[in-house]
Amino acid sequence: MQFENDGQVPVFLSTGEIEFHADEARPRSVFTLYNPFGYDLSYKVLCTAPQNYIVSDCNGFLKSKCCKDIVVRVRNRLPVGTIDRLKVEIRKFGDTELHGHRIIDIRIVDVIRDRTGQQFQGMGDSTSSLSGVGMQQSTSSQYHHRDEHSQWAFVLAAFLCALALLAPTHGDAFASQSIIPHVLHLSVPQKLVAAYILGIVTILILRP
């Protein structure tokens, strides 16, 4: 039995591929079906090789704005390289017309690939993948610019604190002889605050 990859509306699943380790004693995996729509859905899970797999809750009802975990188990040990497919169909609850469907590839492998970077998928087309990459690059660039702006702010704060420490001190014998206006003379507590801030800012500037 052959399945197509498109559907009338997106079917939102947590993954588009399931991998089972060939040497695993009781291979099982879970995927999640989401219903973000404003109406209830009925769903059905079909398989190209139903003799190879057990699918829990292979058909049922899903309320609006809810999700459901569906467990897939391997019946018997399968050879490495086996590829089968699941097809998840959705319909508006009480309607017989197909509303949308999505394909999940099942693979039997000798090494499970790392999927820590996998993100939530809708229809899984190339456009959405490229958009995700662009979004990550844009976010990284924004953070880089923020770091640059923060560094310059720290440098400016350190410079102002250093100037404050060099300013004449109220009550100092030589303060009256300074060419710096009296209004810019600082008290000892003010200079202590400036020294404290300078120490913190210096740590922030020099941190890796």
C-alpha positions as CSV (number, residue, x, y, z in Angstrom):
1,M,0.0,0.0,0.0
2,Q,1.4,3.4,-1.0
3,F,0.8,6.7,0.8
4,E,1.1,10.2,-0.4
5,N,2.8,13.0,1.5
6,D,0.3,15.9,1.2
7,G,-3.0,16.7,2.8
8,Q,-5.7,19.3,2.8
9,V,-4.6,20.9,6.1
10,P,-1.5,20.4,8.2
11,V,-1.4,17.5,10.6
12,F,0.7,18.5,13.6
13,L,2.9,15.7,14.9
14,S,5.9,15.7,17.2
15,T,8.0,13.9,14.6
16,G,8.1,12.8,11.0
17,E,10.3,9.8,11.5
18,I,10.6,6.9,14.1
19,E,13.8,4.8,14.4
20,F,14.0,1.5,16.2
21,H,17.2,-0.2,17.2
22,A,17.4,-3.6,15.6
23,D,18.9,-5.2,18.8
24,E,16.5,-3.6,21.2
25,A,14.6,-6.2,23.3
26,R,11.2,-4.5,23.3
27,P,11.4,-1.6,20.9
28,R,8.8,1.1,21.4
29,S,8.4,4.7,20.5
30,V,5.9,7.5,21.2
31,F,4.8,10.3,19.0
32,T,2.3,13.1,19.8
33,L,-0.7,14.2,17.7
34,Y,-1.8,17.8,18.3
35,N,-5.1,19.5,17.6
36,P,-4.5,23.3,17.5
37,F,-7.8,23.9,15.7
38,G,-10.9,25.4,17.1
39,Y,-12.9,22.2,16.6
40,D,-12.7,18.6,17.6
41,L,-11.1,15.9,15.5
42,S,-11.3,12.2,14.9
43,Y,-8.1,10.5,13.8
44,K,-7.0,7.1,12.4
45,V,-3.4,5.7,12.1
46,L,-2.8,3.3,9.2
47,C,0.4,1.3,8.4
48,T,2.0,-0.2,5.3
49,A,3.0,-3.2,7.3
50,P,0.5,-3.7,10.2
51,Q,1.9,-7.2,10.8
52,N,5.1,-5.6,12.0
53,Y,3.8,-3.1,14.5
54,I,1.3,-2.5,17.3
55,V,-0.1,1.0,17.5
56,S,-2.0,2.0,20.6
57,D,-5.1,4.1,20.1
58,C,-4.9,3.7,16.4
59,N,-8.2,5.6,16.0
60,G,-10.0,7.9,18.3
61,F,-11.2,11.4,19.2
62,L,-9.1,14.5,20.0
63,K,-10.6,17.6,21.5
64,S,-9.8,21.1,20.3
65,K,-6.5,22.6,21.7
66,C,-5.5,19.1,23.1
67,C,-2.9,16.5,22.2
68,K,-2.5,12.8,22.5
69,D,0.5,10.4,22.8
70,I,0.4,7.4,20.6
71,V,2.7,4.4,21.3
72,V,4.2,2.3,18.5
73,R,5.7,-1.1,19.3
74,V,7.5,-3.6,17.1
75,R,5.9,-7.0,17.1
76,N,8.9,-9.1,16.1
77,R,12.5,-8.5,15.5
78,L,13.0,-6.9,12.0
79,P,16.2,-6.7,10.0
80,V,18.3,-3.5,9.7
81,G,17.2,-1.4,6.8
82,T,13.5,-2.2,7.1
83,I,11.5,0.9,6.1
84,D,7.7,1.1,6.7
85,R,5.3,4.0,7.0
86,L,2.5,5.2,9.2
87,K,-0.2,7.4,7.9
88,V,-2.1,9.7,10.3
89,E,-5.5,10.8,9.0
90,I,-7.6,13.5,10.6
91,R,-11.3,14.5,10.1
92,K,-13.6,17.0,11.7
93,F,-15.4,15.1,14.3
94,G,-18.6,13.6,12.9
95,D,-17.5,14.2,9.3
96,T,-16.5,11.4,6.9
97,E,-14.5,13.7,4.6
98,L,-10.7,13.5,4.9
99,H,-9.5,16.8,6.5
100,G,-5.7,16.1,6.2
101,H,-3.1,13.5,6.6
102,R,0.6,13.1,7.4
103,I,3.3,10.4,6.9
104,I,5.6,9.0,9.5
105,D,8.6,6.9,8.3
106,I,9.6,4.0,10.4
107,R,13.2,2.7,10.1
108,I,15.0,-0.2,11.7
109,V,18.6,0.8,12.2
110,D,21.7,-0.4,14.0
111,V,22.6,3.1,15.4
112,I,20.0,5.6,16.7
113,R,20.8,9.0,15.4
114,D,20.9,12.0,17.8
115,R,17.6,13.9,17.7
116,T,18.2,16.4,20.4
117,G,18.1,19.2,17.9
118,Q,14.8,18.1,16.3
119,Q,12.0,20.6,16.7
120,F,8.3,20.5,16.5
121,Q,7.1,19.8,12.9
122,G,4.0,20.6,11.1
123,M,3.8,19.4,7.4
124,G,7.6,19.3,7.3
125,D,8.2,21.0,4.0
126,S,11.5,22.6,2.9
127,T,10.2,26.1,3.3
128,S,9.5,25.7,7.0
129,S,13.0,24.2,7.5
130,L,14.7,27.1,5.8
131,S,12.6,29.5,7.8
132,G,13.8,27.8,11.0
133,V,17.4,28.1,10.0
134,G,16.9,31.8,9.1
135,M,15.2,32.4,12.5
136,Q,18.1,30.8,14.4
137,Q,20.7,32.8,12.5
138,S,18.7,36.0,13.1
139,T,18.4,35.3,16.8
140,S,22.1,34.6,17.0
141,S,22.9,37.9,15.3
142,Q,20.6,39.8,17.6
143,Y,22.4,38.3,20.7
144,H,25.8,39.2,19.2
145,H,24.7,42.8,18.7
146,R,23.3,43.0,22.2
147,D,26.6,41.7,23.6
148,E,28.5,44.4,21.7
149,H,26.2,47.1,23.0
150,S,26.6,45.8,26.6
151,Q,30.4,45.8,26.3
152,W,30.4,49.4,25.2
153,A,28.1,50.4,28.0
154,F,30.4,48.7,30.6
155,V,33.4,50.5,29.1
156,L,31.6,53.8,29.3
157,A,30.6,53.2,32.9
158,A,34.1,52.2,33.9
159,F,35.5,55.4,32.3
160,L,33.0,57.6,34.2
161,C,33.8,55.8,37.5
162,A,37.5,56.3,36.9
163,L,36.9,60.0,36.2
164,A,34.9,60.2,39.5
165,L,37.8,58.7,41.4
166,L,40.2,61.3,39.9
167,A,38.0,64.2,40.8
168,P,38.9,66.4,43.8
169,T,37.5,65.3,47.1
170,H,35.5,67.6,49.4
171,G,37.5,68.7,52.4
172,D,40.9,67.8,50.7
173,A,43.5,70.5,51.3
174,F,44.4,70.6,47.6
175,A,40.8,70.7,46.4
176,S,40.6,74.5,46.6
177,Q,43.6,74.8,44.3
178,S,42.1,72.5,41.6
179,I,41.0,74.0,38.3
180,I,38.0,71.7,38.2
181,P,34.8,73.5,39.2
182,H,33.7,73.0,42.8
183,V,30.4,71.5,41.7
184,L,32.3,68.5,40.3
185,H,34.1,67.8,43.6
186,L,33.0,64.5,45.2
187,S,32.7,63.4,48.8
188,V,34.4,60.3,50.2
189,P,31.2,58.2,50.2
190,Q,30.5,59.1,46.6
191,K,34.0,57.9,45.6
192,L,33.6,54.7,47.5
193,V,30.4,54.0,45.5
194,A,32.3,54.8,42.2
195,A,35.1,52.4,43.2
196,Y,32.6,49.7,44.0
197,I,30.8,50.1,40.6
198,L,34.1,50.2,38.8
199,G,35.1,46.9,40.3
200,I,31.8,45.2,39.2
201,V,32.0,46.7,35.7
202,T,35.6,45.6,35.4
203,I,34.6,42.0,36.2
204,L,31.8,42.2,33.6
205,I,34.2,43.5,30.9
206,L,36.9,40.9,31.6
207,R,34.6,37.9,31.9
208,P,35.0,35.3,29.0
